[in-house]
Amino acid sequence: MAMADEGRHYNEHDDRVGGPAFRSKKGRGPFRGRMYSEQPPRQRHRGGVGWGPGPRARFDEDEGGDVSMNDTLQDSSPGSGQRRFNPYSVRPNRRGEDRFDRDRERGGGQRGPRGAANRKSWFKITIPCGKKYDKPWLIAALQGVCSLQFTPVHFHYEKNNAVFFVEDATTANALKMVSRKITDKDSYKVVVIINSSSSPPSFIQNELKPEELEQLKQCMSKRFDGSQQALDLNSLRTDPDLVTHNIDLVLNRRNCMQAVNKVIEENIPELVSLNLSNNRLYRLDDLSELVNKATKLKSLNLSRNELKTERELDKIKGFQLEELWLDRNALCDSFKDHSTYISAVRERFSKLLRLDGHILPLPIAFDVEAPTTLPPGKGSYFGSDDIKSLILRFLQQYYSVYDSADRQPLLDAYHDGASFSLTVPFTTQNPSRSSLGEYQKDSRNVKKLSNPAARFRLLKHTRLMVVAFLNELPKTQHDVSSFVVDVSACTNTLLSFTVAGVFKEGRCLFCV
């Protein structure tokens, strides 16, 4: 079909722009698109920049989201102002637009605990390094500072972290606010991390019903040997007493293992032997809670399960086991030889005597003698009572003057030809910042000082020089009762001895 316009003919499939509707508009030539005021209201907000509505506008015309073919044909008519696809026009982000549209339909686009759309979502609460905390203490501490009461669901430990779930966004946000507000006994702040999560499995959320727990107790009592204090839970899931009551007891499930632990704690805390073989166990996190409840356990059978790595044994190494079965587990095949296997197990259980029913060879050890205490230090050595009396009287008089405000009377203690030097047996990198800095600068340690001029300068001659130097030293206070005296030589004209003891300058205490 052809159309005529002022003597010009156009075919309806003509690719050229124009047509009566476009050519009749004035301003900006035949390529002029619709003005903003000319666009329908929905088209103004939905479409991209340029001609016509955006891609989603065509899909929003019908309530059901279907495309109206009639409307599409009408919009694409020459008089409608619609043009063919323009690769240079600015198009919206379709994926992003869909996301925000979905958020608007759900009642808001917020994410996390504050979002209205997540009010009934599950949230995972993680306490980093929380494994060192007992569950009762940790939950009580969180409840004490949290503005809302909460019920922790599926509390357990993942590696070194404590983890549980809450079902309410408001509660999750309240727990987030208590992060670093709790201080443990080691003065560390307890950190609380919140993450949105899928709901825990239904079997985790609920404990066993009272009638199920009672049936489990009866089942375990039939499997308990009181004479040996032994409990046989081999293939517990297929026990006829449980199956007939439609109780599906899977020990990998936390609520099931917790129920078993509870029965043991309340009824047989003196348990010595426990058989958990053939229960398809692949993790031992929940069994680890039994370490502090069955402290006398010596024998544990974990054979014919699905334990894959030796790291699972770290979770139960608190048991003081003497007998352990691990055969028919995947972890047994992860060692290069049998000796490596034995060594890895013995690292966790040092008192182990039997492994998989076999007596283990005695471990290689070194005999260590019983620790002995050092003999008491000997006191002073004087040689004779007369010398002892003389030296003690001299020291008492000398240090009473030395510790006084005026050291000038010490002139009577020195000969006119006396010589004196001070030696500090060690050196510091920065004497000015050392507590012995005042002594370090005048030290005449001949092992460290090689300059002859410095050696001569630091040697004090005559009693006047000696006492003048002593007056320059810091004021001190000596503890005479701490003195230890050793006499090295004694003649009619010579007495040589050394003194060791304690003195202080202000609040500093020194030993010389």
C-alpha positions in Angstrom: 0.0 0.0 0.0 1.4 3.4 -1.0 0.7 6.7 0.6 0.8 10.2 -1.0 2.0 13.3 0.6 2.1 16.5 -1.4 2.9 14.7 -4.6 5.4 12.3 -3.0 4.7 8.6 -2.7 5.9 6.3 0.2 5.5 2.6 0.6 4.4 1.4 4.1 7.7 -0.6 4.3 9.8 2.3 3.2 12.9 2.5 5.5 13.2 6.3 5.2 12.2 8.4 8.1 9.4 10.8 7.8 5.9 10.2 6.9 3.1 12.8 7.3 3.2 12.8 11.0 6.9 13.6 11.3 7.2 15.9 8.3 4.4 18.1 9.5 6.1 19.0 12.8 8.1 22.1 12.9 11.5 22.7 14.4 14.6 20.5 14.5 13.9 18.8 11.2 12.4 15.5 10.4 14.4 13.7 13.2 12.6 15.4 16.0 11.3 13.0 18.7 8.5 13.6 21.2 9.0 16.4 23.7 8.9 15.5 27.3 5.5 17.2 27.7 4.2 15.2 24.8 5.0 11.8 26.3 2.4 9.9 28.3 3.0 10.0 32.1 4.2 6.4 32.4 6.5 6.9 29.5 8.2 9.9 31.1 9.5 7.8 34.0 10.0 4.5 32.4 11.7 5.2 29.1 15.2 6.0 28.3 16.5 9.2 26.9 15.5 9.7 23.3 12.4 8.6 21.3 9.5 6.8 22.9 9.2 4.6 26.0 11.9 2.3 27.4 11.9 -1.5 26.9 9.9 -2.2 30.1 7.2 0.4 29.3 5.7 -1.9 26.6 5.4 -4.7 29.2 3.7 -2.6 31.8 0.7 -1.6 29.9 -1.3 -4.7 30.8 -1.9 -5.7 34.4 -0.9 -9.3 33.7 2.4 -8.2 32.3 1.5 -9.6 28.8 2.3 -7.6 25.7 -0.7 -6.2 23.8 0.0 -6.9 20.2 -2.6 -4.4 19.0 -1.1 -1.6 21.1 2.3 -2.5 19.7 1.1 -2.3 16.2 -0.6 0.9 16.8 2.5 2.4 18.5 4.6 1.4 15.6 2.4 3.1 13.0 3.9 6.0 11.2 1.8 8.5 13.0 2.6 7.3 16.5 6.0 8.7 16.7 7.6 5.3 17.4 10.8 4.6 15.5 12.9 1.6 14.9 15.6 0.5 17.4 18.2 3.2 17.8 21.6 1.7 18.9 22.9 5.1 20.0 20.2 6.0 22.4 20.8 5.7 26.2 19.2 2.6 27.5 18.5 1.8 31.2 20.1 -1.1 33.0 17.5 -3.7 32.5 18.8 -6.1 35.2 19.1 -3.3 37.8 15.7 -2.0 36.8 14.1 -5.4 37.3 15.8 -5.7 40.7 14.5 -2.4 42.0 11.0 -3.1 40.6 10.9 -6.4 42.5 12.0 -4.6 45.6 9.2 -2.0 45.2 6.7 -4.8 44.8 7.9 -6.5 48.0 7.6 -3.3 49.9 11.1 -1.9 50.0 14.6 -2.5 48.7 16.5 -2.5 52.0 18.7 -5.4 52.7 20.0 -6.9 56.0 18.4 -6.9 59.5 16.9 -3.4 59.0 14.9 -4.3 55.8 11.2 -4.6 56.2 11.2 -7.5 53.7 13.4 -9.6 55.9 11.4 -9.3 59.2 10.8 -13.1 59.2 14.1 -14.2 57.8 16.8 -16.3 59.6 20.0 -14.7 60.8 23.2 -16.4 61.7 25.0 -15.1 64.8 28.7 -15.7 64.9 31.0 -15.2 67.9 34.6 -15.2 66.7 36.9 -17.4 68.9 33.7 -18.3 70.9 34.7 -21.9 71.4 36.6 -20.9 74.5 33.3 -19.8 76.1 30.8 -22.1 77.8 27.4 -21.9 76.2 25.6 -21.0 79.5 28.0 -18.1 80.2 27.9 -16.8 76.6 24.1 -16.8 76.3 23.6 -15.3 79.7 26.1 -12.6 78.9 24.4 -11.7 75.6 21.0 -11.8 77.3 22.3 -9.4 80.0 23.2 -6.6 77.6 20.7 -7.3 74.7 17.7 -5.0 74.7 15.5 -7.9 73.5 15.0 -11.4 74.8 16.0 -14.1 72.2 16.0 -17.8 71.8 19.2 -19.2 70.3 18.5 -21.9 67.8 21.1 -24.6 66.9 23.9 -23.3 69.2 27.1 -25.1 68.1 30.7 -24.5 67.4 32.3 -24.1 64.0 36.0 -24.5 64.2 36.9 -21.8 66.8 33.6 -19.8 66.5 30.4 -20.1 68.4 27.3 -20.0 66.2 23.6 -19.9 66.6 20.5 -18.6 64.7 17.7 -16.2 65.4 14.5 -15.8 63.4 13.7 -12.2 63.7 15.4 -9.2 62.1 14.7 -6.9 65.1 16.4 -9.4 67.4 19.3 -9.8 65.0 19.7 -6.0 65.0 19.6 -5.9 68.8 22.3 -8.5 69.0 24.4 -6.6 66.5 24.3 -3.6 68.9 25.9 -5.6 71.8 29.1 -6.3 69.9 32.1 -5.4 71.9 30.0 -4.6 75.0 30.9 -7.8 76.8 34.4 -8.3 78.3 35.5 -11.8 79.2 37.8 -12.9 82.0 40.9 -12.3 79.9 39.8 -8.7 79.2 38.9 -9.4 75.6 35.9 -7.9 74.0 33.2 -10.3 72.7 32.5 -9.6 69.0 29.1 -10.4 67.5 28.8 -10.8 63.7 25.3 -10.9 62.0 24.7 -12.5 58.6 21.4 -13.3 56.9 21.0 -17.0 56.4 18.7 -19.6 55.1 16.6 -21.3 57.8 18.3 -24.2 59.7 17.0 -27.7 59.0 13.7 -28.4 60.7 15.3 -31.3 62.7 17.8 -28.8 64.2 15.2 -26.3 65.3 13.3 -28.6 67.6 14.4 -30.8 70.5 13.0 -34.3 70.9 9.6 -34.5 72.3 9.3 -35.7 75.9 7.8 -39.0 74.8 10.6 -39.5 72.3 13.2 -38.7 74.9 11.6 -41.2 77.3 11.6 -43.8 74.6 15.3 -43.1 73.8 16.1 -43.4 77.5 14.4 -46.9 77.7 16.3 -47.9 74.5 19.6 -46.9 76.0 18.9 -48.6 79.3 18.5 -51.9 77.4 21.9 -51.3 75.8 23.7 -50.4 79.0 25.8 -52.9 80.9 26.0 -51.8 84.5 28.7 -54.3 85.5 31.1 -52.9 82.9 29.8 -49.3 82.8 29.5 -49.8 79.1 26.9 -48.4 76.6 26.5 -50.0 73.2 24.9 -47.6 70.7 25.9 -49.5 67.6 23.5 -48.9 64.7 21.2 -46.9 67.0 19.1 -45.5 64.2 17.8 -49.0 63.2 17.0 -50.1 66.8 13.6 -51.8 66.7 12.3 -49.9 69.7 12.9 -46.6 68.0 11.7 -47.7 64.6 8.4 -49.0 65.9 7.7 -45.6 67.5 8.7 -43.7 64.3 11.7 -42.1 65.9 14.4 -41.3 63.4 17.5 -40.9 65.5 20.4 -39.7 63.4 23.4 -38.9 65.6 24.8 -36.5 63.0 21.8 -34.3 63.9 22.6 -32.0 66.8 19.3 -32.5 68.6 19.7 -36.2 68.5 23.3 -36.2 69.8 22.3 -33.7 72.5 19.6 -36.0 73.6 22.0 -38.9 74.0 24.5 -36.6 75.8 21.7 -35.5 78.2 20.7 -39.1 79.0 24.4 -40.0 79.7 24.9 -36.9 81.9 21.8 -37.5 84.0 21.9 -41.2 84.3 25.3 -42.7 83.7 28.0 -40.1 84.3 30.4 -42.9 85.4 30.4 -44.3 81.9 33.7 -46.1 81.1 33.0 -47.5 77.6 30.9 -46.1 74.7 30.3 -47.8 71.3 29.1 -45.5 68.5 30.0 -47.7 65.6 27.8 -47.9 62.5 26.1 -44.6 63.0 27.4 -42.9 59.8 29.1 -40.2 61.9 31.0 -37.7 59.7 31.6 -35.0 62.4 32.3 -35.1 66.1 31.3 -31.5 67.1 28.4 -32.7 69.3 30.2 -35.6 70.8 32.8 -33.1 72.1 30.2 -31.8 74.6 30.5 -35.2 76.3 34.1 -34.6 77.3 33.1 -32.7 80.4 30.1 -34.9 81.2 31.7 -38.4 81.0 35.1 -37.7 82.6 35.8 -41.4 83.3 35.4 -42.6 79.7 38.3 -44.8 78.8 37.1 -46.8 75.8 35.5 -45.3 72.6 34.4 -47.2 69.5 34.0 -45.0 66.4 34.6 -47.7 63.8 32.5 -48.1 60.6 31.5 -44.4 60.4 32.3 -41.7 57.9 35.0 -39.7 59.5 37.2 -38.3 56.8 40.0 -36.3 58.4 42.1 -36.6 61.5 41.0 -33.1 62.5 37.8 -34.5 63.8 39.8 -36.2 66.5 40.9 -32.8 67.8 37.4 -32.2 68.9 37.4 -35.1 71.4 41.0 -35.1 72.4 39.9 -34.0 75.9 38.9 -37.7 76.6 41.5 -39.6 78.5 41.2 -42.6 76.3 43.0 -45.9 76.7 41.2 -47.7 74.0 40.0 -46.4 70.6 38.5 -47.9 67.5 38.7 -46.0 64.2 38.8 -48.8 61.6 36.5 -48.6 58.5 36.6 -44.8 58.5 37.9 -42.8 55.5 40.5 -41.1 57.7 42.4 -44.3 58.2 43.3 -44.3 54.5 44.7 -40.8 54.5 48.0 -41.8 56.1 51.0 -43.1 54.2 51.7 -46.0 56.5 50.5 -47.5 59.7 53.1 -46.0 61.9 52.1 -42.5 60.8 48.5 -43.4 61.6 49.5 -44.5 65.1 51.6 -41.4 65.7 48.7 -39.0 64.6 46.3 -40.7 67.0 48.8 -40.8 69.9 49.3 -37.0 69.4 45.7 -36.6 70.5 45.5 -39.4 73.1 48.8 -39.8 74.8 47.5 -42.5 77.2 46.2 -44.8 74.5 47.1 -48.5 75.0 44.9 -50.1 72.3 44.0 -48.9 68.8 41.5 -50.8 66.6 41.8 -53.7 69.0 45.6 -54.0 68.8 48.0 -53.4 71.6 50.2 -50.4 70.8 53.9 -50.6 71.1 55.3 -48.6 74.0 56.0 -45.0 73.0 59.6 -43.9 72.8 60.3 -41.8 75.8 63.3 -40.5 77.8 63.7 -41.1 81.5 63.7 -37.8 83.2 65.0 -37.6 86.7 62.7 -36.2 89.3 63.1 -32.5 89.5 65.5 -31.4 92.3 65.5 -28.1 94.1 68.6 -26.0 94.1 70.5 -26.1 97.3 70.1 -23.0 99.4 72.7 -20.3 98.9 75.5 -20.0 101.4 75.8 -17.0 103.6 78.8 -14.8 104.3 82.3 -16.2 104.8 84.5 -14.3 107.3 87.1 -16.9 108.4 86.8 -16.0 112.1 84.4 -14.3 114.5 86.9 -11.5 115.2 87.1 -10.6 111.5 83.3 -10.9 111.2 82.7 -8.5 114.0 85.3 -6.0 112.6 83.9 -6.1 109.1 80.2 -5.8 110.1 81.0 -2.9 112.4 82.9 -1.1 109.6 80.1 -1.7 107.0 77.5 -0.4 109.5 79.4 2.8 110.1 80.4 3.3 106.5 76.9 3.0 104.9 75.2 4.9 107.6 77.3 7.9 106.5 77.1 7.1 102.8 73.3 7.0 102.9 73.1 10.3 104.8 72.7 13.7 103.3 76.4 14.6 103.9 79.1 12.1 102.8 82.0 14.3 103.8 82.7 12.3 107.1 83.8 9.4 104.8 87.2 11.1 104.7 88.1 9.3 107.9 87.5 5.9 106.1 90.2 6.5 103.5 94.1 6.8 103.6 95.8 9.8 102.1 97.2 7.7 99.3 93.9 5.8 98.6 92.8 5.0 95.1 89.2 4.4 93.9 87.4 3.4 90.7 83.8 2.5 89.9 83.0 -0.4 87.5 79.6 -1.3 86.0 79.9 -4.9 84.7 77.6 -4.2 81.7 77.0 -1.4 79.2 73.7 0.0 77.9 73.1 1.3 74.4 71.7 4.5 75.7 73.1 5.3 79.2 71.1 8.5 79.5 67.8 6.5 79.4 69.1 3.8 81.8 68.4 3.7 85.5 72.2 3.2 86.0 73.1 6.0 83.7 74.7 8.1 86.4 77.1 5.3 87.2 77.7 4.2 83.6 79.4 7.4 82.6 82.0 7.0 85.3 82.5 3.3 84.9 86.2 2.1 84.6 85.6 -1.3 83.3 89.0 -2.2 81.9 87.4 -5.0 79.8 85.4 -2.4 77.9 87.6 0.6 78.2 90.8 0.5 76.1 91.7 4.2 76.0 94.7 4.7 78.4 93.8 8.4 79.0 90.2 7.5 80.0 91.5 4.8 82.3 93.7 7.2 84.1 91.1 9.9 84.3 88.5 7.6 85.9 90.9 6.4 88.6 90.6 8.7 91.6 93.7 9.3 93.7 93.9 10.6 97.3 91.1 10.6 99.8 89.9 14.1 98.9 89.4 13.1 95.3 87.6 9.9 96.4 85.2 11.5 98.7 84.5 14.4 96.3 83.6 11.8 93.7 81.3 9.9 96.1 79.5 13.2 96.9 78.6 13.5 93.2 76.8 10.1 93.1 73.1 9.9 93.6 71.7 9.6 97.0 71.0 6.0 98.1 69.7 3.8 100.8 71.3 0.4 101.4 69.8 -2.7 103.0 72.5 -3.9 105.4 70.6 -7.0 106.2 70.9 -8.1 102.6 74.7 -7.9 102.6 76.7 -11.1 101.8 80.4 -10.8 102.7 83.2 -13.0 101.4 86.7 -12.6 102.9 89.3 -13.5 100.3 92.5 -12.6 102.1 93.4 -11.7 105.7 96.9 -10.9 107.2 98.2 -8.8 110.0 98.4 -5.8 107.6 95.8 -6.6 104.9 92.1 -7.5 104.8 90.4 -8.0 101.4 86.7 -8.8 101.1 83.7 -8.3 98.8 80.2 -7.2 99.6 77.0 -7.9 97.7 73.6 -6.5 98.6 70.6 -4.4 97.7 70.2 -0.6 97.6 67.7 1.8 96.2 67.5 5.3 94.8 64.0 6.7 95.4 61.7 4.0 94.0 64.3 2.1 92.1 65.8 -1.0 93.5 69.3 -2.3 92.6 71.4 -5.3 93.4 75.1 -5.0 93.6 
